[in-house]
Amino acid sequence: ENGARLVKVDENDNKVPVYDEQVKPEYTLSFIDKPEEKQLNDAVFLGWIKKEPPLNRSQTVYQIEPTNFLENKKFLTTLQKVLSEHVYDAPGIQGLANEVKTGWMNIPDLRTVTGSTIRTAGLAAEDILGIVQLNEGEMVKGSYKPMDIYRTVTPKGLVQLDNYLHDKLLEELERIQTTA
């Protein structure tokens, strides 16, 4: 079957569209849906997972982990562009900045959250989206620096952003797709 299927990608009920283009040996992952008459622009793919049977056929749950995931560098570039433009206005990130107050603060991927606690210290580098400079609890505009070894998928799961940044990412992906 061609087209998107919205599938669970982990036990936390996170879902992304997965596309099976049948001629390729992997499934394509994207946060946006593809109109049936249009191909997705390469830049909107998170990456690809090997075609293997789902963990649970009735729910179509796919195991996405570093060993079966190929990251799309174009998507990662888009993600970092969105963060560099919008991280300063993200309420959740501003809340963290108010706690840290001064210096450089890690911007964590929310896949690292346990319970309701968001940590900015003691994270694996691959789980840190980037860093931003703080001055008295305020993020210094233009100071965001991406973490070069950040990964879209780690053993902790698929990229997860706060709602504000996720919405901004979706807007950018839709913009890229409609201008393709």
C-alpha atoms as a printed R data frame, in Angstrom:
    type eleno elety resid chain resno      x      y      z
1   ATOM     1    CA   GLU     A     1  0.000  0.000  0.000
2   ATOM     2    CA   ASN     A     2  1.304  3.455 -0.871
3   ATOM     3    CA   GLY     A     3  0.617  6.605  1.128
4   ATOM     4    CA   ALA     A     4  0.995  7.435  4.785
5   ATOM     5    CA   ARG     A     5 -0.007  5.404  7.749
6   ATOM     6    CA   LEU     A     6  0.027  7.123 11.124
7   ATOM     7    CA   VAL     A     7  1.868  4.686 13.334
8   ATOM     8    CA   LYS     A     8  3.066  4.516 16.887
9   ATOM     9    CA   VAL     A     9  6.831  4.650 17.106
10  ATOM    10    CA   ASP     A    10  7.232  3.927 20.802
11  ATOM    11    CA   GLU     A    11  5.461  2.846 23.975
12  ATOM    12    CA   ASN     A    12  4.590  6.462 24.834
13  ATOM    13    CA   ASP     A    13  2.022  6.653 22.010
14  ATOM    14    CA   ASN     A    14  4.165  9.022 19.943
15  ATOM    15    CA   LYS     A    15  3.032  8.791 16.337
16  ATOM    16    CA   VAL     A    16  4.484  9.887 12.996
17  ATOM    17    CA   PRO     A    17  3.397  9.271  9.425
18  ATOM    18    CA   VAL     A    18  5.350  6.410  7.857
19  ATOM    19    CA   TYR     A    19  5.453  6.125  4.070
20  ATOM    20    CA   ASP     A    20  5.998  2.851  2.251
21  ATOM    21    CA   GLU     A    21  7.156  3.605 -1.272
22  ATOM    22    CA   GLN     A    22  7.475 -0.159 -1.938
23  ATOM    23    CA   VAL     A    23 10.450  0.188 -4.281
24  ATOM    24    CA   LYS     A    24 12.735  1.229 -1.428
25  ATOM    25    CA   PRO     A    25 14.173 -1.026  1.306
26  ATOM    26    CA   GLU     A    26 13.089  1.360  4.062
27  ATOM    27    CA   TYR     A    27 10.113  3.302  5.375
28  ATOM    28    CA   THR     A    28 10.239  7.100  5.254
29  ATOM    29    CA   LEU     A    29  9.354  9.063  8.416
30  ATOM    30    CA   SER     A    30  7.985 12.594  8.428
31  ATOM    31    CA   PHE     A    31  6.046 14.812 10.851
32  ATOM    32    CA   ILE     A    32  3.834 16.070  8.010
33  ATOM    33    CA   ASP     A    33  1.323 14.285  5.827
34  ATOM    34    CA   LYS     A    34  1.862 13.998  2.107
35  ATOM    35    CA   PRO     A    35 -0.968 14.906 -0.237
36  ATOM    36    CA   GLU     A    36 -1.579 11.822 -2.383
37  ATOM    37    CA   GLU     A    37 -0.779 13.654 -5.623
38  ATOM    38    CA   LYS     A    38  2.508 15.128 -4.396
39  ATOM    39    CA   GLN     A    39  5.841 13.676 -3.333
40  ATOM    40    CA   LEU     A    40  7.398 14.917 -0.119
41  ATOM    41    CA   ASN     A    41 10.386 17.215 -0.420
42  ATOM    42    CA   ASP     A    42 13.528 15.416  0.849
43  ATOM    43    CA   ALA     A    43 14.077 18.096  3.504
44  ATOM    44    CA   VAL     A    44 10.885 17.181  5.389
45  ATOM    45    CA   PHE     A    45 11.849 13.545  6.067
46  ATOM    46    CA   LEU     A    46 13.135 12.842  9.577
47  ATOM    47    CA   GLY     A    47 14.896  9.836  8.118
48  ATOM    48    CA   TRP     A    48 14.311  6.220  7.216
49  ATOM    49    CA   ILE     A    49 13.845  2.948  9.085
50  ATOM    50    CA   LYS     A    50 14.583 -0.484  7.666
51  ATOM    51    CA   LYS     A    51 11.557 -2.394  6.458
52  ATOM    52    CA   GLU     A    52 10.981 -4.921  9.181
53  ATOM    53    CA   PRO     A    53  7.723 -6.295 10.553
54  ATOM    54    CA   PRO     A    54  6.083 -4.026 13.163
55  ATOM    55    CA   LEU     A    55  6.422 -5.063 16.812
56  ATOM    56    CA   ASN     A    56  2.656 -5.378 17.057
57  ATOM    57    CA   ARG     A    57  0.778 -5.890 13.789
58  ATOM    58    CA   SER     A    58 -2.594 -4.926 15.256
59  ATOM    59    CA   GLN     A    59 -1.296 -1.495 16.326
60  ATOM    60    CA   THR     A    60  1.430 -1.090 13.672
61  ATOM    61    CA   VAL     A    61  4.143 -0.206 16.206
62  ATOM    62    CA   TYR     A    62  7.592  0.087 14.666
63  ATOM    63    CA   GLN     A    63 10.811 -0.110 16.609
64  ATOM    64    CA   ILE     A    64 12.819  3.023 15.877
65  ATOM    65    CA   GLU     A    65 16.303  2.972 17.315
66  ATOM    66    CA   PRO     A    66 19.764  4.094 16.241
67  ATOM    67    CA   THR     A    67 20.594  0.679 14.747
68  ATOM    68    CA   ASN     A    68 17.741  0.706 12.217
69  ATOM    69    CA   PHE     A    69 17.371  4.442 11.593
70  ATOM    70    CA   LEU     A    70 19.137  6.497  8.925
71  ATOM    71    CA   GLU     A    71 19.095 10.194  9.829
72  ATOM    72    CA   ASN     A    72 18.268 12.819  7.195
73  ATOM    73    CA   LYS     A    73 20.871 15.596  7.413
74  ATOM    74    CA   LYS     A    74 18.577 17.994  5.482
75  ATOM    75    CA   PHE     A    75 15.889 17.576  8.157
76  ATOM    76    CA   LEU     A    76 18.451 18.131 10.903
77  ATOM    77    CA   THR     A    77 19.497 21.388  9.202
78  ATOM    78    CA   THR     A    78 15.838 22.496  9.098
79  ATOM    79    CA   LEU     A    79 15.335 21.552 12.750
80  ATOM    80    CA   GLN     A    80 18.357 23.581 13.834
81  ATOM    81    CA   LYS     A    81 17.236 26.573 11.713
82  ATOM    82    CA   VAL     A    82 13.844 26.541 13.439
83  ATOM    83    CA   LEU     A    83 15.473 26.308 16.860
84  ATOM    84    CA   SER     A    84 17.883 29.155 16.142
85  ATOM    85    CA   GLU     A    85 14.956 31.389 15.135
86  ATOM    86    CA   HIS     A    86 12.326 30.420 17.720
87  ATOM    87    CA   VAL     A    87 13.978 28.995 20.847
88  ATOM    88    CA   TYR     A    88 13.928 32.446 22.492
89  ATOM    89    CA   ASP     A    89 10.121 32.601 22.355
90  ATOM    90    CA   ALA     A    90  9.408 29.043 23.544
91  ATOM    91    CA   PRO     A    91  7.602 29.302 26.902
92  ATOM    92    CA   GLY     A    92  8.924 25.946 28.148
93  ATOM    93    CA   ILE     A    93 12.517 26.848 27.349
94  ATOM    94    CA   GLN     A    94 12.078 30.325 28.894
95  ATOM    95    CA   GLY     A    95 10.884 28.606 32.077
96  ATOM    96    CA   LEU     A    96 14.121 26.620 32.187
97  ATOM    97    CA   ALA     A    97 16.134 29.802 31.596
98  ATOM    98    CA   ASN     A    98 14.432 31.417 34.600
99  ATOM    99    CA   GLU     A    99 15.686 28.542 36.760
100 ATOM   100    CA   VAL     A   100 19.262 28.462 35.409
101 ATOM   101    CA   LYS     A   101 19.624 32.295 35.380
102 ATOM   102    CA   THR     A   102 23.102 32.857 33.911
103 ATOM   103    CA   GLY     A   103 25.766 31.256 31.726
104 ATOM   104    CA   TRP     A   104 25.157 28.752 28.940
105 ATOM   105    CA   MET     A   105 22.128 26.480 29.121
106 ATOM   106    CA   ASN     A   106 21.637 23.179 27.326
107 ATOM   107    CA   ILE     A   107 18.440 22.934 25.283
108 ATOM   108    CA   PRO     A   108 17.340 19.337 25.928
109 ATOM   109    CA   ASP     A   109 15.424 17.066 23.612
110 ATOM   110    CA   LEU     A   110 12.256 16.278 25.591
111 ATOM   111    CA   ARG     A   111 12.701 12.547 24.987
112 ATOM   112    CA   THR     A   112 14.965 12.775 28.059
113 ATOM   113    CA   VAL     A   113 12.136 13.916 30.354
114 ATOM   114    CA   THR     A   114 11.263 11.614 33.207
115 ATOM   115    CA   GLY     A   115  7.954 12.417 34.852
116 ATOM   116    CA   SER     A   116  7.542 16.177 34.791
117 ATOM   117    CA   THR     A   117 11.217 16.979 35.366
118 ATOM   118    CA   ILE     A   118 13.127 18.599 32.506
119 ATOM   119    CA   ARG     A   119 16.862 18.521 33.105
120 ATOM   120    CA   THR     A   120 19.382 20.759 31.398
121 ATOM   121    CA   ALA     A   121 22.487 19.234 32.997
122 ATOM   122    CA   GLY     A   122 23.886 15.707 32.972
123 ATOM   123    CA   LEU     A   123 22.488 14.856 29.541
124 ATOM   124    CA   ALA     A   124 24.206 12.821 26.847
125 ATOM   125    CA   ALA     A   125 25.501 15.187 24.138
126 ATOM   126    CA   GLU     A   126 23.377 13.385 21.500
127 ATOM   127    CA   ASP     A   127 20.267 14.412 23.499
128 ATOM   128    CA   ILE     A   128 21.148 18.134 23.594
129 ATOM   129    CA   LEU     A   129 19.671 20.112 20.709
130 ATOM   130    CA   GLY     A   130 21.963 23.074 21.320
131 ATOM   131    CA   ILE     A   131 22.985 25.687 23.856
132 ATOM   132    CA   VAL     A   132 21.904 29.244 24.496
133 ATOM   133    CA   GLN     A   133 23.502 32.003 26.557
134 ATOM   134    CA   LEU     A   134 21.562 33.383 29.508
135 ATOM   135    CA   ASN     A   135 21.695 36.764 31.186
136 ATOM   136    CA   GLU     A   136 19.673 37.057 34.414
137 ATOM   137    CA   GLY     A   137 17.236 34.354 33.304
138 ATOM   138    CA   GLU     A   138 16.743 35.754 29.809
139 ATOM   139    CA   MET     A   139 18.007 34.055 26.662
140 ATOM   140    CA   VAL     A   140 20.395 36.271 24.718
141 ATOM   141    CA   LYS     A   141 18.976 36.642 21.189
142 ATOM   142    CA   GLY     A   142 21.313 35.284 18.525
143 ATOM   143    CA   SER     A   143 23.332 33.178 20.975
144 ATOM   144    CA   TYR     A   144 21.836 29.757 20.117
145 ATOM   145    CA   LYS     A   145 24.457 27.254 18.966
146 ATOM   146    CA   PRO     A   146 23.468 23.805 17.670
147 ATOM   147    CA   MET     A   147 25.026 20.716 19.226
148 ATOM   148    CA   ASP     A   148 26.962 19.094 16.385
149 ATOM   149    CA   ILE     A   149 26.573 15.565 17.730
150 ATOM   150    CA   TYR     A   150 22.830 15.811 18.416
151 ATOM   151    CA   ARG     A   151 20.921 12.834 16.967
152 ATOM   152    CA   THR     A   152 17.300 12.678 15.797
153 ATOM   153    CA   VAL     A   153 17.019  9.162 17.240
154 ATOM   154    CA   THR     A   154 18.858  7.832 20.287
155 ATOM   155    CA   PRO     A   155 18.178  4.874 22.598
156 ATOM   156    CA   LYS     A   156 15.770  7.258 24.399
157 ATOM   157    CA   GLY     A   157 13.618  7.599 21.281
158 ATOM   158    CA   LEU     A   158 12.658  9.933 18.448
159 ATOM   159    CA   VAL     A   159 13.120 13.726 18.642
160 ATOM   160    CA   GLN     A   160 10.578 15.446 20.909
161 ATOM   161    CA   LEU     A   161 10.221 19.221 21.167
162 ATOM   162    CA   ASP     A   162  8.057 21.354 23.397
163 ATOM   163    CA   ASN     A   163  4.693 22.221 21.825
164 ATOM   164    CA   TYR     A   164  5.692 25.727 20.717
165 ATOM   165    CA   LEU     A   165  8.877 24.575 18.948
166 ATOM   166    CA   HIS     A   166  7.132 21.528 17.490
167 ATOM   167    CA   ASP     A   167  4.451 23.793 15.986
168 ATOM   168    CA   LYS     A   168  7.134 26.096 14.536
169 ATOM   169    CA   LEU     A   169  8.913 23.057 13.063
170 ATOM   170    CA   LEU     A   170  5.669 21.842 11.469
171 ATOM   171    CA   GLU     A   171  5.076 25.314 10.001
172 ATOM   172    CA   GLU     A   172  8.558 25.311  8.457
173 ATOM   173    CA   LEU     A   173  8.179 21.765  7.100
174 ATOM   174    CA   GLU     A   174  4.818 22.680  5.533
175 ATOM   175    CA   ARG     A   175  6.383 25.825  4.047
176 ATOM   176    CA   ILE     A   176  9.216 23.766  2.548
177 ATOM   177    CA   GLN     A   177  6.766 21.215  1.192
178 ATOM   178    CA   THR     A   178  4.447 23.774 -0.412
179 ATOM   179    CA   THR     A   179  7.301 25.626 -2.089
180 ATOM   180    CA   ALA     A   180  8.833 22.436 -3.498
